[in-house]
């Protein structure tokens, strides 16, 4: 392994299990963790709070460069606490509305450029696990280990439906499946950093796998690549 900070990227569509896998890997390895999707969700939330329209490219770009954000890792390996302007917004940024808005702002080239260096700054010793949609293709194109995690749209909708049970959002499974397909289309067709697997990434399909099985496969790849 070289002296540079090792980076592991986990890309894929929403609902495939990227976040859970990445958090498990970061905890297991003692690495830092980047939830890049949360950055776009945070920007969407900040835009809403500061009354910046989603078609105001200049305003969104300024917000992207100056958002006061932190990720506080859970020592027990749970989901990190997402803090915006000193407020815990972990639940707010996971709403369906913010997710939809995040997909819109993520398609703006100027916004992606403004967030690029902020994302790359997360690569600090002893290492980084970066979760997103263009981590292995753009943000960390030279990462030592790249994983593309996917699952069928139907399975991803089921997982999201299960997450929303008991919450105020009560979309039907059919409605969620439609939203999954729409977001996939937006992410795959956008002109800048479209969702795709890097040529040198290992593709894992989690449709029929438990998270422990996905983790075991990913850990084997990392052990072989990084001797960890």
N, C-alpha and C positions, 0 to 999 in steps of 0.2 A: 504494500500500500504506500502511496506517495505521502509527502509531508503536508499536502493540501488537505483542507477540511473535507472529509467524506460526505457526500450528499446522496440520499436515497429519494427518488421521486415516485410518487404514487398518483397516477392520473386516471381519469375515467369519468363516466357520467354520474349525475346525482343519484344517490340511492344504491350505489354499487357496494358501499361499505368502505370507501376510501378513508373517511375520517376515523372510524373505529380501528381499522388496520394500522393506519399511520400512528395513532396514539399508542397502540399496543407495541409497535416497533420502537417508537421513541422511548417509551418507558423501559422496555427490555434492554435497549442498547445504551440508555442514559444520554440520548441525543436531544437536541433542541427540536421543536416541532413548529411547522408553519402550516396553518390552514389558510391557503391563499383565497379560497372561496369566501371565507369570512371577511377578507379585506373588501371585496366587492359588495358583500351584504352590509358591512359597516358603512361603506360609502353611500349605498342606497338609503340607509337609515339616517345618516348625517344629512344627506340632501333633503330628505323629508322634514327633518327637524329645523334645518336652516332655510327651508323654503326655496331650495334650488331646484328648478325644473330639470327633468331627466333629459331634455333636449338642449340644456344650457351647457354646452361642451366646456366653455371657459370656466364657468363656475364649478363644474364637477372636477375639472383638472386641478383647480386651486384647492378644493376640498381634499382631493386625493393626496396631494403633497403635504398637507398640513394637519390631517386628522390626528388627534391625540388618542392613540390606541395602544393597548397592551394585551398580551395573552398570558394568563397566569396558570401554569401547569398544575394539575392535581397530582400530588406525590403518590396517590393510590392508583394512578393510571386512568382516571375518569376523564370526561370531556373538559378541556381547559375553560377557565372563566374568561369571557371576552369583555373587555372594558373599553368603553368609549367615553371620553371626556369625564373620567373618574366614576362612571356609572356602569354597573354590571348589566350588560345588555345581551347576555348569553341566550336567553329565551326569545327576546325580540328579534334578533337577527335570524332566527330559525323559522320565522313565520312564512307562510306561502306567499303573502303579498311582497315581503322584502326579498324573497327568493326570486320572484318574477322581475322585480325592479333591478335586482343585482345582475340578472342575465342581460337586461337592456344596457346598463352602464358598462358591463364587461365587453360589449361589442364595439365600444368607442375607442379607436386607436390612441387618442391623446390620453385617455384615462389609463389604458394599459401601460403606456409609456411612463406615465407619472408614478405608477405603482411598481414598476419594474425594479428600480434600485432598492425600494423599501423591502421587496421580497428577497432580493439577493443578499441584503444585509443580515438576513437571518442565518446565513451559513457561517456559523462560528463553531470553534472547537468545543467539544470533541467531535461533533458531527450534526447533521440535520436530516430530518425526515420531512419532506415537503409534499403536501397533499393539494391537488388541484386539477386543472384541465389542460394546462400547457407547461407544467413544471419540467417535464423531460424533453419537450420539443423546443421551448423558447427560454424560459427563465433559468433553468439549469441544464442546458443542452449537453454539457460535458459531465453530467452526473455519473458516478461510478455504477450505480444500480438504478435501473428504471423498471417500474412495474405499471402495467395498464390493467386496472381492475374494472371489470364490467359485469353486467347481469341483464337478464331480459327486462324489457320495459314493464311487463306485467308484474314481475317479481319486485321490481323497484317501487312500483306503485303500491303493492301490498305492504312493503316495509314502511313506506311513508304513511299509509293509512293507519297502520298499527301505532306509529309514533304519535299521531294526532288524536287517537281515541282519548276521550276525557278532556280534551282541550276545547277552546272556543271554536276553533276551525273544525268543521265537520263535513268536509267535502266527501262525496261518495267515492267509492273505489273507481268507478268509471270516469268521474271527473278528474281524479288524480292521475289516472292512466293517460288521459288526454293531455294534462299539463306536462307530464313526463315526456310525452312524444313532442310536444311543442317546444319544450326547452331543449331537448336533444337536437331538434331541427335548427333552432337559433344558434346553439353552440357549434354544431357541425358545419353550418353554412356561413358563419361570420367570416369576413374577409381577413381579419387580423387574428392570429393565433387560434385557428379553429380547433375544436376537440378532435384529436386523433392520436393514435398510438405512435410513439417514436419508433423508428426503424429498429433500434436496438433494445426495445423494451420487451419484457416477458409479459404476455397477456394471460391473466387469470380470470376465469368466468366463475363468479360466486353464486350463480343461480341455484345450483344444487349443493353448495358447500356451506358448512357451518363456518363461523368466523374463526374458530380454532383451526379448522382445516386450511383456510386461506392463510392464516398466520404461519402455520407450519411450512407451507410451500414457499411463502415469501422469505421466511427465516432461513430456509435451506439455500435459497438463491443468494442471500446476503452473506451467509457464511462462506459459500464458495467463492464469491466475488471479492469480499473484503477480508476474509480469514478472521471473522469475528465470532 
